[in-house]
Amino acid sequence: MNIYILTEITKRELDSNLLLSVLAANQEHEVLVTNMTSLKFLNDKKILKPGVFHTKSLVHDEAKQKFHLSLKKNNMLITSLDEENGLVRKDLKIFAEQRFSNESLSVVDKVFCWGSHDFKYLRDKYPKYLSKFSLTGSPRVDMWQKKFLPYWTNNKKINREEVLIAMNFALVNGFETTEKIYKKMKLSGYFERSKGTEQEFLKYIEESKKFFLEFIDIINFLSTEFSETKFVVRPHPREKISTWESNIKKNKNIRIDNSGNFNQVLSFSKLIIHSGSTTSFYAAVNKVPIISFVPITSDLSYGQIANELGKICKNKEEVKMEIENVFNNKSVIDNEKVEKIINFKIHFPKKLLSAESIVNIWEELDSKINSKKNNFIKIKILLFYLDIKTKIKQILFQIYKPNKKKILDNKFELLDYQTIKKKINLLCKILNIKDHIDIKIISEKCFLIKKIK
C-alpha cells in the first residue's frame, strides 16, 4: 500500500510521523513523507498511485477542500489526525467548528481522535459521520512513553538540572504579522465557520501581548535570582528567536533554543514553566513538575485546562517560591485532578501503540483501493524540477522586489539522510524491529521510507 503523510511543522510532527512510517514500512507498505506543496504538485500531475493520504487537519480554506476532492478523484483514501488537537480547550465548540465541517467530513475516510473528549464531542457535533471517527490516540503521545526516552536522549545520561520555559507566542512574535494572520484567517473562512472565533482571536492577541512582556520580565528575574540554575528558553517553532535574544539579559545561565523536538529538551528538564501550552500534557504524563505562570486574569478559557496540570502562580515571587519547593521536594500537586484531566483529554491504548492502531485501520481501508507501485524515479525528477522552479522564483523576487521581505516556508526543515536514518534506527531498536527499514531522499522536502528485502 502507498501511504502519503503530510508534514507541516517538522519540529512538531516529524518524529511521530516517523514512528507511523516505520511501523507501516515494517508491514511492507511504502511511505512518502513530505509537505503540502510537493503533494499538491504530484497530485496535479496525476503521478501518485492510489493509497492513503494522511493529513494533519481537515479544514483550512477552499483550496484545501478542492485538493481533497482532487485526491478522491485520483482514487486516494483520506485520513486525518488534527495536530492542533484541542488539548488546551475545555470547551471544544470553536475547535470543532474551525477544524471540521460537514463538507470536509463527507470526503474523509477516517478521523483519528486524541482522546475521549474530542472523540465524543465530534461524534455528537457531526452525527451523520459517526463511523468515520476512531478513538486511536496520537502517535505523538506514544512517544511520551518511557520506552521512547532513549530516542529523545540519544542514550545520553539524564541529569535533570535545567528549568525549561516553554513559549507559545507565535501569533504576536511570529514570522508573519498579526495583521497578516488575521487576514488569512478571514479569507480562509475561519470567522464564518465559527462565530466565536474572531472575538476569541482578537482577545487572545490582546492578552498574548501582555503575557509576552510578563515572560520577558520573569525570565530576567529568575535568571538573576537563581544564578546557579540553568534555564532553557524555548520559543514556539513559529516564533522569532531574535526577539527573545534582544529582550533577555545575556546571563550565562540562559540558553535560548527551539531546535529539534520539544520532547528532547524536556527529557533533561527538572521542571517546566509555561502558560496555556500543550507541552504541559507531555510534562504531566511524565511526572515533570509544572509551574503555570498566569500573571494576568484571562477572559478566555483557552489554555485554562493546561494550566490546571501544574501549580498556578500569579506573580514572580510565587514562581520563585514554587521553584524552591520543587528543588527541595516540597511541591504539592493534586495528582488525582491531574490524572483526571489527562485521561479526559488523552487516550492510552492498553495493548497497542496509537500508531499501530492507525496503521491497522489503514490496512483495513486498503481493501477499497487497487494499490500499484509508484515510479519514484519519475517522482524524483518532477520534484527536482519543482525545487529549481521555486528557487528561481525566490531569486527573481529578490531582484525585482529587493525592499520587500519574502517569508519563506521554513516549517518543513531541510533534513539530511543521516539525521533521518539515525532516527529510524533508534525507532527500530526500541520497537524491536529486526528487518531493515531504509530511507531514500526524493527531494529537499520529501523522503521515502520502506522495508529493504
Phi, psi and omega in degrees: 000144175267131179234130181242113184254115177284128177237122181265297181251106186297325180298332181266321194248339190302310188296317178291328176289330173293322177300312177302316184295316181296316179295320179290318179298324179295340177263021175078014178268153177255126189242125176254120179252122184198183183260177184296318182303314181293317182295317180295318179300312181291324179293320178297326179282352180057037182263339182283129177285155181306145180182204179253124173261118182252120186244161183267359174192157181265318188246133169222290178214185182298326181297321181291320178297320178296322178297316178297319178296322178294321176300317181297321178296331178269020174065034175267148168265147183236128172234159184215144169225111187290119182284341175285329163062343178069015182301323186273007181253132171281321179253121186266010184303305182296318178302313183293329180277327178289315194262351183220161175200161177298324180296314181290323181290337178291339183264324185287152179264324178212140172243120179270138185246146183289323185196185184295330182296303181291327180299309182290320183295315182293324177293323177289323182288323184233068186297339180294338186241034182310313187289347182276346181266132180233131178274092182252334194084181185242140174301333176297323178287324174312316187279003170275347183293154182298330182297338180265003180303319178300333178295318183280327183269350184056037178064019176281156177294135183266115172242100184281086184237352183265149171258119182265127176248109185266125182261157180212058187239037182296334182280336181246352179223033184267179179288337176253147180290157178302320181297319180291320178297317179300314180297320179298316180296321179294313179296328181281352176088011181301318185287335177280320182295322181229112188296336181272354186293314184297315180296318179296318181300311182296321178291321180296319178298314180301314181288323181299323179298322179288316179297323180303313179294323179295323180289322175301315182297314185287329177296314178296322179295310185292323181294335176276315181295324180245068187294340180264001181259138179274130178244133175248114177266117184244101175293157174301149180306335182261012180264158174274116179294327184303327180296317179291319181299326182275347183248347181259141180302146181277050178284145184292339183268011178246131174235126178256119189200127173233028178286154177065194181273146179305324184301329181297308183289327179294330180297340180249012186259141179279327176201165180234140174245130183208181170210108176067028186258144176301331183301338180296332180291318176299315181298317182295318179299325182261015174060029174276126181305140184237131170248120178262108183272110183232077185282348183234135176288118184269146174271358183251149175273347180303124178090349185297317183292329176292323178293330182290350178284344182232189176279116181280122179240134187259350180207175185298319183294322178294321178296315179302315181296319181290324175299317178297322177297318179295314180299328182259013179057038180246004181291136181242119180235143177283087185297327179295318178294316180299315180297322179296318179296314182299313182291335177286322186263335188234136177261128177244100179302144185280321187252326184246160167288154175301320179299322178294321178298320180294316178298320178299319179292321176302319181292327175294321180290333186301335181294344181277346185234162177254091184286133174235159182289140175281152173265092186285340174294315179294320178299318180296319179296316181295319180288330174297317177298318179297317179298315180297316180299318180295316181294323178296319178298319179295319179296315180296322178298317180293327181287313187272341178226064186295336182269354181255124183277124178265128179277114181276151179282097179253015178294315178266103184290155175283117186242133181269165183304311185298321180298311182289321180299319179297319178295317180296318179298320178296317179297316179299320179295315180294321182274359180059042177270118185271334181289161184272112176260123186242166178233141174235126177283119181267319177204185181301329183232038180203131175214153183252135177239127182205164176275136176263121182271000000 
